[in-house]
């Protein structure tokens, strides 16, 4: 069974696939520039104990995103 949740809800080591980006404006453009488009595979690598930022593996690169920004990215993962 597949579940769709915001990307910031992934646990460390959990992998998922991007289904939709809800952000608008310049942040949407920046996310797309780093390769976050529909169908992109992502993995949560490390969460800061305070919650920000969160490190993700995206297309072979390690990218740190604020929880606010990654919360606007919907991902699909197996439960």
ABEGO torsion letter per residue (X at the ends): XBBBBBAAABBBGBBBBBABBABBEAAAAAAAAAGBBBGBBBBBABBBAAGOBBBBBBGGBBBBBBAAAAAABBBBBBX
